[in-house]
Amino acid sequence: MEVYVRGEQPDGTAAPSLERRTLRSETLLVLALSLGASAVSSLISFIGSITKPGALKNQAATLVASQAPGRPWLDLAWQLFGIATALVPVALVAHLLARERVGMPAIGFDLRKPRWDLGAGTVVAAAIGGTGLAFYLVVRAAGANLTVVPESLPNVWWKIPVLILSAVQNAVLEEVIVVGYLLRRLGQLGWSPTAALATSAVLRGSYHLYQGIGGLLGNMAMGVVFVLLYRRWGRVGPLVAAHALIDIVAFVGYALLAGKVGWLPTA
């Protein structure tokens, strides 16, 4: 006999019931189409890095790379295509939540509190960004991380806009799926808060493993903090803002400073 799970809409009324089996299958499919697949890809990449001759810090992990060197308009088309298609799983999540008659407001991804989301996100970004940079420099120096190259785009007019769009895309994809959606589904499936937190944090760390052990551990720690903040605030909006700001500073800062300051590692 199937067990059904009933959700709740923003106005407090009941949403349609869903079979637990359906929720499990749906969750696995969403992850397989997005960050779960990225985690497997990251593991394979990391195995390749550690089995390659030479220290990890002498290898590079490029985050936003040129897709058509020497052909800027084609490169731009590929960059925009990649950003748009990466957000398809978010559209799928929006559809699935709409099926429950709760929509994205159920996870706090809406425009009801834009100033608060941005303000809280800025504070979180300031706290995590500096700590994360220091941690990366330490683990790389210890030989446990690849050299992270945030961008290697050509110096063309669309470089900075694409870097900003890429940062926002990363933030929306990760926070909507690995925090808002995943925690909602795991809660509906009866997982304990501790197990759900651990799963979210480990997943976040695992799809950053291609950067090295530092990428794994640093992002797991960030995942724990973000889950706790989400549970306190009930919104992924501030987390999206924080993540986007962290990545924008990393991408644009690297583009402006690489090769000009001695403390910033380059490939």
C-alpha positions in Angstrom: 0.0 0.0 0.0 1.4 3.4 -1.0 2.0 6.2 1.5 1.0 9.6 0.3 2.6 12.9 1.2 0.5 16.1 1.4 2.2 19.4 1.0 1.1 22.9 2.0 0.5 25.9 -0.1 1.8 29.4 0.8 -1.7 30.4 2.1 -1.7 27.4 4.4 -4.2 25.3 2.5 -3.5 21.7 1.6 -1.7 20.8 -1.7 -2.3 17.6 -3.7 -1.0 14.4 -2.3 1.9 12.6 -3.9 3.1 9.0 -3.6 6.4 8.6 -1.8 7.6 6.4 -4.7 6.9 9.3 -7.1 8.8 11.7 -4.9 11.8 9.4 -4.7 11.9 8.8 -8.4 11.4 12.5 -9.1 14.2 13.6 -6.8 16.6 11.1 -8.3 15.7 12.2 -11.8 16.2 15.9 -11.0 19.6 15.2 -9.5 20.6 12.9 -12.4 19.8 15.8 -14.7 21.8 18.3 -12.7 24.0 18.3 -9.7 24.0 14.6 -9.1 25.5 14.1 -12.6 27.9 16.9 -11.9 29.0 15.0 -8.7 29.8 11.8 -10.7 31.6 13.9 -13.3 33.6 15.6 -10.6 34.7 12.3 -9.1 35.9 11.0 -12.4 37.8 14.3 -13.0 39.4 14.1 -9.5 40.5 10.5 -10.1 42.1 11.6 -13.3 43.9 14.4 -11.5 45.3 12.3 -8.7 46.5 9.6 -11.1 48.2 12.1 -13.4 51.9 12.7 -12.8 52.7 15.9 -10.9 51.3 17.7 -7.9 47.7 18.8 -7.8 48.6 22.4 -7.4 50.4 22.3 -10.7 47.2 21.2 -12.4 44.4 23.7 -13.2 40.6 23.6 -12.9 39.1 26.2 -15.2 35.5 27.3 -14.3 34.5 29.5 -17.2 36.5 28.7 -20.3 36.4 29.8 -23.9 34.3 27.4 -26.1 35.5 28.7 -29.4 38.9 30.3 -29.2 39.5 32.9 -31.8 35.8 33.1 -32.8 34.3 35.6 -30.3 30.7 35.6 -31.6 30.5 31.8 -31.8 32.1 31.7 -28.3 29.4 34.1 -27.0 26.7 31.9 -28.5 28.1 28.9 -26.8 28.4 30.7 -23.5 24.8 31.9 -23.5 23.6 28.4 -24.6 25.5 26.8 -21.7 24.0 29.2 -19.2 20.5 28.8 -20.5 20.6 25.0 -20.6 22.1 24.7 -17.2 19.0 26.4 -15.8 16.6 23.8 -17.3 16.6 21.7 -14.1 15.5 24.8 -12.2 12.6 25.2 -14.6 11.8 21.5 -14.0 11.8 22.1 -10.2 9.4 25.1 -10.7 7.1 22.9 -12.7 7.1 20.1 -10.1 6.4 22.6 -7.3 3.6 24.1 -9.4 2.2 20.6 -9.7 1.9 20.6 -5.9 0.2 24.0 -6.1 2.8 25.7 -4.0 5.3 27.0 -6.6 8.7 28.5 -6.0 7.5 30.6 -3.0 7.4 27.4 -1.1 11.2 27.4 -1.0 11.5 31.2 -0.8 12.7 31.8 -4.4 10.5 34.8 -5.3 10.5 38.6 -5.3 8.5 39.1 -2.1 11.6 40.3 -0.1 14.2 41.4 -2.7 15.9 44.0 -0.5 16.1 41.7 2.5 17.3 38.8 0.3 20.1 41.0 -1.1 21.0 42.5 2.2 21.2 39.2 4.0 23.0 37.6 1.1 25.6 40.4 1.0 26.4 39.8 4.7 26.7 36.1 4.2 28.9 36.6 1.1 31.2 38.9 3.0 31.6 36.4 5.8 32.1 33.3 3.6 34.0 34.8 0.7 37.1 35.9 2.5 37.2 32.7 4.6 36.8 30.6 1.5 39.7 32.4 -0.3 42.0 32.0 2.7 41.1 28.3 2.9 41.7 27.7 -0.8 45.2 29.4 -0.6 46.1 27.2 2.4 45.0 23.9 0.9 46.5 24.6 -2.5 49.9 25.5 -0.8 49.6 22.1 1.1 49.2 20.3 -2.3 45.6 19.2 -1.7 43.9 21.3 -4.3 44.3 22.1 -8.0 44.9 25.7 -9.0 41.4 27.1 -9.6 41.2 29.3 -12.7 37.9 31.1 -12.4 37.9 32.2 -16.0 39.9 32.0 -19.2 37.7 34.0 -21.6 39.2 36.3 -24.3 39.3 40.0 -23.7 36.2 40.9 -25.6 33.2 43.3 -24.8 31.0 40.5 -23.5 33.5 39.0 -21.1 32.3 40.6 -17.8 28.6 40.3 -18.6 29.0 36.6 -19.3 31.0 36.1 -16.1 28.2 37.8 -14.1 25.6 35.7 -15.8 27.6 32.5 -15.2 27.8 33.4 -11.5 24.1 34.0 -11.2 23.4 30.8 -13.1 25.6 28.8 -10.7 23.9 30.4 -7.7 20.3 29.8 -8.9 21.0 26.2 -9.9 22.8 25.1 -6.8 20.7 26.8 -4.1 17.3 26.0 -5.7 18.1 22.4 -6.2 20.6 21.4 -3.4 18.9 23.4 -0.7 15.3 24.4 -1.4 14.1 21.5 -3.5 16.2 18.7 -2.0 15.5 19.6 1.6 11.8 19.9 0.8 11.7 16.5 -0.8 13.8 14.7 1.8 11.5 16.2 4.5 8.4 14.9 2.7 10.1 11.5 2.5 10.5 11.4 6.2 14.3 12.0 6.4 15.6 13.4 9.7 16.8 17.0 9.7 20.4 15.8 10.4 20.4 13.3 7.6 18.9 15.9 5.1 21.6 18.4 6.1 24.4 15.9 5.7 23.1 14.8 2.3 22.8 18.4 1.0 26.3 19.3 2.3 28.0 16.2 1.0 26.3 16.6 -2.4 27.5 20.3 -2.6 31.0 19.2 -1.7 31.0 16.3 -4.1 30.3 18.2 -7.3 33.2 20.5 -6.4 35.7 17.6 -5.9 37.2 18.3 -9.4 38.9 21.2 -7.7 40.6 18.9 -5.1 40.1 18.0 -1.4 39.9 21.7 -0.6 37.0 22.1 -3.0 35.2 19.2 -1.4 35.7 20.2 2.3 35.2 23.9 1.8 32.0 23.5 -0.1 30.7 20.9 2.4 31.2 23.5 5.2 29.5 26.1 3.1 26.6 23.6 2.6 26.1 23.2 6.3 26.0 26.9 6.9 23.6 27.4 4.0 21.2 24.7 5.2 21.1 26.2 8.7 20.4 29.6 7.3 17.7 28.3 5.0 16.0 26.6 8.0 16.2 29.8 10.0 15.0 32.1 7.2 12.8 29.7 5.1 14.1 31.3 1.9 16.7 30.4 -0.7 16.7 34.0 -1.9 19.4 35.2 0.4 21.5 32.1 -0.4 21.2 32.7 -4.1 22.3 36.4 -3.6 25.2 35.3 -1.4 26.4 32.6 -3.8 26.1 34.9 -6.8 28.1 37.7 -5.1 30.8 35.3 -4.1 31.1 34.0 -7.7 30.9 37.4 -9.2 33.8 38.6 -7.1 35.8 35.5 -7.9 35.2 35.6 -11.6 35.5 39.3 -12.2 38.2 39.7 -9.6 40.3 37.1 -11.3 39.8 38.7 -14.7 41.0 42.0 -13.3 43.8 40.8 -11.0 45.3 37.7 -12.6 49.0 38.2 -13.3 49.0 41.6 -11.5 49.2 40.5 -7.9 51.6 37.9 -6.4 49.2 36.3 -4.0 46.7 35.1 -6.6 47.7 31.7 -8.1 47.4 31.4 -11.9 47.8 28.4 -14.2 
